[in-house]
């Protein structure tokens, strides 16, 4: 019922939001007479703030149309390498001849994006920084409300099977990078493949800021999962998709609820950010205002998660710690990270990460006891928060070069 109420409120508020958008333009456009009246800038700033607080945020584009290789600008084309019901495998293909591409000898990367609320475009900066040295593919997860119920459920094990399918398609000369939530299913996928002696095992796996063992340095996110009983999640955050979407009737964890949770973690910071945005507009600081727009265009664009996938993740990973304790089974097959022997492992954490606490990702080093020390590496990025691990200056200048060096070493 909450989902239906949310949609009704969104519909009722739509005229107000459209009016605020139009008014903001009337008081800011150089060709509008109202823009030259007293206090026009302040009025426009107020209207735009109302508009941005109430508008719907669609999935933003990657907007990666080129990269620079050896000082030369190369066009990049986004293509769908494979499409499944709940995910597209996107390839950022460089516009080069076969001979030119072969001469570069670039390693292939499967970048596994989180299915935890935001679109895969959250990793835009990750992709952009990797492109000059690597051939990059990314998992582009589909908003569950857009998947017809006839396509069936999507379980945590299905996530694992999707990753395995993509690895088999691109391997064996493949390097897998997982960011945040997917570190867990990616480790499970590779563990199961290693146990079965699969010839398409990747060369390396890089795991960044993920909850391999949520018992270590628990954060507010971890505390929520352990302090609430499983029944609370079933009864409080799971709703049916309303009839206005293709996924009508599908059980999901709605994106708007997830977004409310994101904001609730740091309400003062978000309130201050919006106030700063208003003041930047008043002062005519368009550069700072545009930075705010870009950040919140991404941050506020959220997706629904399949209910079965979300609930299984809560129970098996965050409440029962099955991966960390060695008790996880996928359809009767035990997940044994110790069976991995040939895949090099690189774990990365942020010193100031408030999503995946210190030691949670590094725990993979002990779980993967079959990997020789010469094939293991760990790095804690100083003064780096969760998003700084894969986006921003520290990612580009410090972390990305270490990943590239690690991949070259183990290719």
C-alpha positions in Angstrom: 0.0 0.0 0.0 2.9 2.4 0.8 4.1 2.1 -2.8 0.7 3.1 -4.1 0.5 6.1 -1.8 3.9 7.2 -2.9 2.9 7.0 -6.5 -0.3 8.9 -5.8 1.6 11.7 -4.0 4.1 11.9 -6.8 1.2 12.3 -9.3 -0.5 15.0 -7.1 2.8 16.9 -6.7 3.7 16.8 -10.3 2.0 20.1 -11.3 3.7 21.9 -8.4 7.1 20.6 -9.4 6.5 21.5 -13.1 5.4 25.0 -12.0 8.5 25.4 -9.9 10.8 24.3 -12.8 9.1 26.8 -15.2 9.2 29.6 -12.6 12.9 29.0 -12.0 13.6 29.4 -15.7 11.4 32.5 -15.9 13.4 34.2 -13.2 16.8 33.1 -14.5 16.7 33.1 -18.3 18.5 36.1 -19.8 15.7 36.5 -22.4 13.0 36.7 -19.7 11.9 40.2 -18.5 11.4 38.7 -15.0 15.0 37.8 -14.8 15.9 41.5 -14.6 13.6 42.4 -11.8 14.8 42.9 -8.2 15.6 39.8 -6.2 15.1 37.6 -9.4 18.2 35.6 -8.6 16.9 34.7 -5.1 13.4 33.9 -6.4 14.9 31.6 -9.1 17.1 29.9 -6.6 14.1 29.1 -4.3 12.1 27.7 -7.2 14.9 25.6 -8.5 15.5 24.2 -4.9 11.8 23.2 -4.7 12.0 21.6 -8.1 15.0 19.6 -7.4 13.7 18.4 -4.0 10.5 17.1 -5.6 11.4 16.0 -9.1 11.8 12.4 -10.3 15.3 11.4 -11.0 15.7 9.1 -14.0 18.8 6.9 -14.7 21.6 9.2 -15.8 23.7 8.3 -18.8 27.3 7.3 -18.6 28.3 10.1 -21.0 31.6 8.4 -21.8 32.2 9.0 -25.5 36.0 9.1 -25.6 39.2 8.3 -23.8 42.8 9.2 -24.2 45.4 6.5 -25.0 49.0 7.4 -25.5 48.1 11.0 -26.0 45.5 10.2 -28.7 41.8 10.8 -28.2 39.8 7.6 -29.0 36.1 7.4 -29.5 34.2 5.1 -27.1 31.0 3.4 -28.1 28.6 1.9 -25.5 27.3 -1.4 -26.7 25.2 -4.3 -25.1 27.4 -7.4 -25.1 24.7 -9.6 -23.5 21.2 -8.9 -22.2 19.4 -10.8 -19.4 16.1 -10.2 -17.7 17.7 -8.4 -14.8 21.0 -7.2 -16.2 22.7 -5.9 -19.3 26.4 -6.5 -19.9 27.7 -3.2 -21.3 30.9 -2.9 -23.2 32.7 0.4 -23.6 34.1 -0.4 -27.0 37.0 1.7 -28.4 36.6 2.8 -32.0 39.8 1.1 -33.2 40.6 -1.3 -35.9 41.3 -4.9 -34.9 45.0 -4.3 -35.6 45.2 -1.1 -33.5 43.3 -2.7 -30.6 45.5 -5.8 -30.6 48.6 -3.7 -30.6 47.5 -2.1 -27.3 47.4 -5.4 -25.5 44.8 -4.2 -23.1 43.5 -6.5 -20.4 39.8 -7.2 -20.2 38.0 -6.1 -17.1 34.6 -7.2 -15.8 33.5 -4.4 -13.5 30.7 -5.8 -11.3 28.5 -2.9 -10.1 26.4 -3.0 -7.0 22.7 -4.0 -7.0 22.0 -2.0 -3.9 19.9 1.0 -4.7 21.8 3.1 -7.3 22.3 2.6 -11.0 25.6 1.3 -12.4 26.3 4.8 -13.6 27.4 5.4 -10.0 30.7 3.8 -11.3 31.0 6.3 -14.1 34.3 7.7 -12.8 35.5 4.1 -12.2 35.0 3.2 -15.8 36.4 6.4 -17.1 39.7 6.0 -15.2 40.1 2.4 -16.3 39.5 2.9 -20.0 42.9 4.2 -21.1 44.6 1.0 -20.0 41.8 -1.7 -20.1 39.0 -3.1 -22.2 36.0 -2.5 -19.8 32.7 -4.3 -19.4 30.2 -3.5 -16.6 27.1 -5.1 -15.2 24.2 -2.7 -15.7 21.4 -4.0 -13.4 17.8 -3.4 -14.3 15.3 -1.6 -12.1 13.1 -4.5 -10.8 9.9 -2.5 -11.3 10.7 -2.6 -15.0 11.0 -6.4 -15.2 7.6 -8.1 -15.9 6.6 -10.5 -13.1 6.4 -13.2 -15.8 10.2 -13.2 -15.9 10.1 -14.9 -12.5 12.0 -14.1 -9.2 15.6 -13.0 -8.9 17.5 -14.6 -6.0 20.9 -14.0 -4.6 22.0 -17.2 -6.3 20.8 -15.8 -9.7 23.2 -12.8 -9.2 26.0 -15.4 -8.7 25.0 -17.3 -11.8 24.8 -14.0 -13.9 28.4 -13.2 -12.8 29.6 -16.7 -13.7 27.9 -16.4 -17.1 29.6 -13.1 -17.8 33.0 -14.4 -16.7 32.7 -17.5 -18.9 31.7 -15.2 -21.8 34.8 -13.0 -21.4 37.3 -15.4 -19.8 39.7 -16.8 -19.2 42.0 -13.8 -19.9 39.8 -11.7 -17.6 40.2 -9.5 -14.5 37.2 -9.0 -12.2 36.7 -5.9 -10.1 33.8 -5.8 -7.7 32.7 -2.7 -5.8 30.9 -2.8 -2.4 27.9 -5.2 -2.3 29.0 -7.5 -5.2 32.3 -8.5 -3.5 30.3 -11.2 -1.7 28.5 -12.9 -4.7 31.6 -12.4 -6.9 33.7 -14.3 -4.3 31.0 -17.0 -4.2 30.9 -17.2 -8.0 34.7 -17.6 -8.3 34.8 -20.1 -5.3 32.2 -22.3 -7.0 34.0 -22.2 -10.3 37.3 -23.1 -8.6 35.7 -26.0 -6.8 34.5 -27.3 -10.2 37.9 -26.7 -11.9 36.2 -24.4 -14.4 38.7 -23.4 -17.1 37.2 -19.9 -17.4 38.4 -18.7 -14.0 39.6 -15.1 -14.2 43.3 -14.1 -13.7 42.6 -11.7 -10.9 39.8 -10.5 -8.6 39.9 -7.0 -7.0 37.5 -6.4 -4.2 36.7 -2.9 -3.1 34.9 -1.8 0.1 32.6 -4.9 0.4 31.0 -6.8 3.4 33.0 -10.0 3.1 32.8 -10.3 6.9 30.3 -7.7 8.3 31.3 -8.7 11.9 34.5 -6.7 11.6 34.2 -3.0 12.6 30.4 -2.9 12.1 28.9 0.3 10.7 25.5 1.8 11.0 24.5 -0.3 8.0 25.6 -3.5 9.7 23.9 -2.6 12.9 20.6 -2.1 11.2 20.8 -5.6 9.8 21.7 -7.2 13.1 19.5 -5.2 15.4 16.3 -5.8 13.5 14.8 -9.3 13.2 14.4 -10.8 9.7 10.6 -10.5 10.0 11.0 -6.7 10.3 12.6 -6.5 6.9 9.9 -8.8 5.4 7.0 -6.8 6.8 8.4 -3.2 6.7 10.3 -2.6 3.5 8.9 -5.1 1.0 6.0 -3.9 -1.3 4.4 -4.8 -4.6 5.1 -2.8 -7.7 1.9 -0.8 -8.6 0.1 -1.3 -12.0 1.8 1.8 -13.6 5.0 -0.2 -14.2 5.9 -3.3 -16.3 6.8 -5.2 -13.1 3.2 -4.8 -11.7 2.8 -7.3 -8.8 6.5 -8.0 -8.3 7.7 -7.9 -4.7 10.5 -5.3 -4.3 12.4 -3.2 -1.9 11.4 0.2 -3.4 14.0 2.7 -4.4 12.3 5.6 -2.7 12.6 3.7 0.6 16.2 3.0 0.0 16.8 6.7 -0.8 15.1 7.7 2.5 17.5 5.4 4.3 20.5 6.9 2.5 19.5 10.4 3.5 18.6 9.3 7.1 22.2 8.2 7.6 23.5 11.8 7.2 20.5 14.2 7.3 22.4 17.2 8.4 25.0 16.8 5.7 22.3 16.6 3.0 20.3 19.6 4.5 23.5 21.7 4.5 24.3 20.6 0.9 20.9 21.8 -0.3 21.2 25.1 1.6 24.7 25.6 0.1 23.2 24.9 -3.4 20.6 27.6 -2.7 23.2 30.1 -1.6 25.4 29.3 -4.7 22.5 30.1 -6.9 21.8 33.3 -5.1 25.4 34.4 -5.5 25.6 33.3 -9.1 28.2 30.6 -8.4 27.1 28.4 -11.3 30.1 26.2 -11.1 29.4 25.1 -7.5 25.7 24.8 -8.3 26.4 22.5 -11.2 28.5 20.2 -9.1 25.6 19.9 -6.7 23.3 19.1 -9.6 25.6 16.4 -11.0 26.0 14.7 -7.6 22.3 14.6 -6.7 21.3 13.6 -10.3 23.2 10.4 -9.6 22.5 10.1 -5.8 18.8 10.6 -6.1 18.4 8.2 -9.0 17.5 4.9 -7.3 16.1 1.5 -8.4 13.9 -1.1 -6.9 15.6 -4.3 -5.8 13.9 -7.8 -6.1 12.5 -8.7 -2.7 13.9 -12.3 -2.7 17.4 -11.1 -3.6 17.4 -8.3 -0.9 16.0 -10.5 1.9 18.4 -13.4 1.2 21.3 -10.9 1.3 20.1 -9.5 4.6 19.6 -13.0 6.2 22.6 -15.0 4.7 25.3 -12.3 4.6 24.5 -9.7 7.2 22.7 -11.7 9.9 24.0 -15.3 9.6 27.4 -14.4 8.1 27.4 -17.5 6.0 30.3 -16.5 3.8 32.6 -15.5 6.7 31.8 -18.6 8.7 32.1 -21.1 5.9 28.4 -22.2 6.1 27.1 -20.8 2.8 25.7 -23.2 0.2 24.3 -22.4 -3.2 21.7 -25.0 -4.2 23.5 -27.7 -2.1 27.0 -26.7 -3.3 29.3 -25.3 -0.5 31.0 -21.9 -1.1 34.7 -22.7 -0.4 37.0 -19.7 -1.0 39.9 -21.9 0.1 39.5 -23.8 -3.2 40.7 -20.7 -5.1 44.4 -21.3 -5.9 45.2 -19.6 -9.2 43.2 -16.3 -9.1 45.3 -13.4 -7.7 43.5 -11.4 -5.0 43.6 -7.6 -4.3 41.5 -6.2 -1.5 41.0 -2.4 -1.1 39.4 -0.5 1.8 38.9 3.2 2.6 40.3 4.4 5.9 37.1 6.4 6.6 34.6 4.0 5.0 31.3 4.3 7.0 29.5 1.7 4.9 31.9 -1.3 4.9 34.1 -1.0 8.0 37.8 -1.6 8.4 38.7 -5.2 7.9 35.4 -6.3 6.3 36.9 -6.6 2.8 40.4 -7.6 3.9 38.7 -10.7 5.5 38.8 -12.2 2.0 42.6 -12.6 2.4 42.2 -15.2 5.2 39.2 -16.9 3.6 41.1 -17.4 0.4 43.8 -19.5 2.1 44.6 -21.5 -1.0 46.0 -18.5 -2.9 49.8 -18.1 -2.5 51.0 -14.9 -0.7 52.7 -13.9 -3.8 49.3 -13.5 -5.5 47.7 -11.5 -2.6 47.7 -7.8 -2.0 45.9 -5.4 0.3 45.6 -1.6 0.4 43.9 0.8 2.7 43.4 4.2 1.1 44.3 6.9 3.6 41.6 9.6 4.3 39.3 7.9 1.9 35.5 7.3 2.5 33.3 4.7 0.8 32.6 6.6 -2.4 36.2 7.8 -2.6 37.4 4.2 -3.1 35.9 4.2 -6.7 35.3 7.9 -7.5 37.1 11.1 -7.2 40.7 12.3 -7.0 42.0 9.6 -4.7 40.5 6.9 -6.8 42.1 8.3 -10.0 45.5 9.3 -8.6 46.1 6.6 -6.0 43.9 3.5 -6.2 43.4 3.1 -10.0 47.2 3.0 -10.7 47.6 0.3 -8.1 44.9 -1.8 -9.7 46.4 -1.4 -13.1 49.8 -2.4 -11.8 48.4 -5.4 -10.0 46.6 -6.6 -13.1 49.7 -6.3 -15.2 51.7 -8.2 -12.7 49.3 -11.1 -12.7 48.5 -11.2 -16.4 
